[in-house]
Amino acid sequence: MTFADDAYQELMHAAAEKRSEMTKRMSRDMKGEPFVLAQLGHHGTMTPSELADSTKSSSARISAVLASLEKKGYITRDIDHNDRRNILVSLTEEGRAQGQKRHEEMHSAICWVFEQMGEDKTRQFITLLKEFAAYTTICEPGKPRPTPEEVAEALEANAASASSQPS
């Protein structure tokens, strides 16, 4: 077995068998209700189709999420007065507070982990995670492997993204 085979096994083991509750919550928060609350908190009023695009969800899935959030009192859905064919989704104060609370809880927990790791390990981890993400965005199971040019382009985009982030 090569180092890559060993690393694959370790990654799969860590991802599947050693998932903590925080990892599970992070995964959940990247989709569904928490993500919709975060998107609306960040972007303001959006249409259901914009939410579907930003969450990479189907319109049926977004419709179900919005119905649940509306029932909880976290959002409102109103007809767009400029184009009556559109529905505009907005956060209520309660929805904004819920989204902010979830964000603050996750921020606090992740920052604690980074403090335990220390600054050098944390920066190295983030750099490697971004590089890993750049590779995984261009390499899909069952498809041809990216060309050297595609790899260079992805890594260049990753570097540009990293340089535009605050240190």
N, C-alpha and C positions, 0 to 999 in steps of 0.2 A: 504494500500500500504506500502511496505517496503522501507527502505532507498535506496536500490538498484533500486527499481522501480522509485523512485523520481529522483535519480541520472541519470538513463537512460533517463527519460523525459527531464531533464535539458541538458544532453549531446546532445541529438537529436535536441533540440531547438537551442542550441548554434551552432551546426554544420550546421543546415539547414537554420535557419532564421537570424542568426547574423553574417553571413560570410562577412567579410570585403574584400575589393579589395585586400589587401595584402594576406589574407588567400587564396583567389581564385588564386592569382598569384603563391603563394607557391605550391598550388596543381598542377597548370599547369606546373610549373618548375620541378616537379618531374616526368614528362613524356614528350614525344614529343620532339620538337626541343631543348628547353632549356636543358633538361636532356641529350640529345645526345651531345650537345656542352660541357656540364660539364664533361661527361664521357670521351670524346676525350681529353679535356683539362687536365684531371687527369691521364688518362692511356696512352695517346699518340695514335698512329695508332692502329686501331682495324678493325676486319672484320665485315660485317653486322650481321652475326650470333652471334658474341660476343656482339654486341650492342643490339640485340634482347634479348639475355639472361640477360644482365645487366639491361635493362629497363623493362623486363618481358612483352615484346611486341611480336606480331607475326612478321614473316619475311615480310609479306605484309605491315604491318604498318611501319616497319623500312624502307622498300623500299620507301614508300611515303614520310616519313620524310627526308630521304637522298636526294631524288629528289628535295624537296623544299629547303633544305640547300645548295645543289649544285647550284641550280638556283640563290640563293641569293649570291653565291660566298663565302660561309662560310666553305665549305669542298671541298676536291678533292677525287675522286675514281680512284685508279690505280690498274692495274693487279700486283699481287704478282710475282716478278721475280723468286722466289724459288719454287712456286707452282702456275702455271698459271690458276688453277681452282679457286683460291681465289682472291677476291677484297679487297684492303686495303683502308680504309677510314681515311683521315687525315684532320686536321684543316688547313685552310688558315690563314694568319695573320689577315685578317678581321674577320674570324670566332673566332679566339683566342681572339681578342679584344672584340667582341660582348659577348662571354661567360664570360670574365673577368668583363665586364661592368655590366652584369646581376648579377653576383656573388657579386660584390661590392655594388650594389644598395640594394640587399636583405640583405646582411650583415649589412649594415648601418641601415636599417629599423628595423631589429630584435634586434640589439644591443640597439637602442633607446628604444624599448619596454622593454628590460631587465633593462635598466637604470631606467626607470620609476617604474618598479616593485621593484627594489632594489636587492641587492645580496642575502639576505636570501630567499626571496620569489622565486627568479629565480632559485636558487639551489634546493629548495624544488620542484618547478614546474618540473624541468628537471628530478629529481629523480623519481617523481611520473609518469611523462610521460614515462620514460623508463620502469618502472614497469608495467604500463598499456599496453605498447607495448609488453612486454614479455608475459603477459596474452593473449593478442589478437592474438599473433602468434600461440598459441596452442589451442585456443578455436574458432571454426568456427560454424556459424549458420547451423543448420540441422545435425550436427555431434555429436557424444557422447562427453560429457564433459571430459576434461583431468583427468588422474589419479593423485593422490597426488605425485607420483614419477615424472610424466611428469611436473607437476607444479614446484616441487623442482628443476628439471633439468633446466627449463626455467629461473627460478629466479636466479639460480647459474650462468647460462650463462650471464644473465643480470648484475649480480654483477661483474663477471669477465670482462665484456665489460666496465663497469663503472670504474673499477680500472685501466684499461689500457688507459683511456682517460685522457688528460691533465686537471689539475684543474684550 
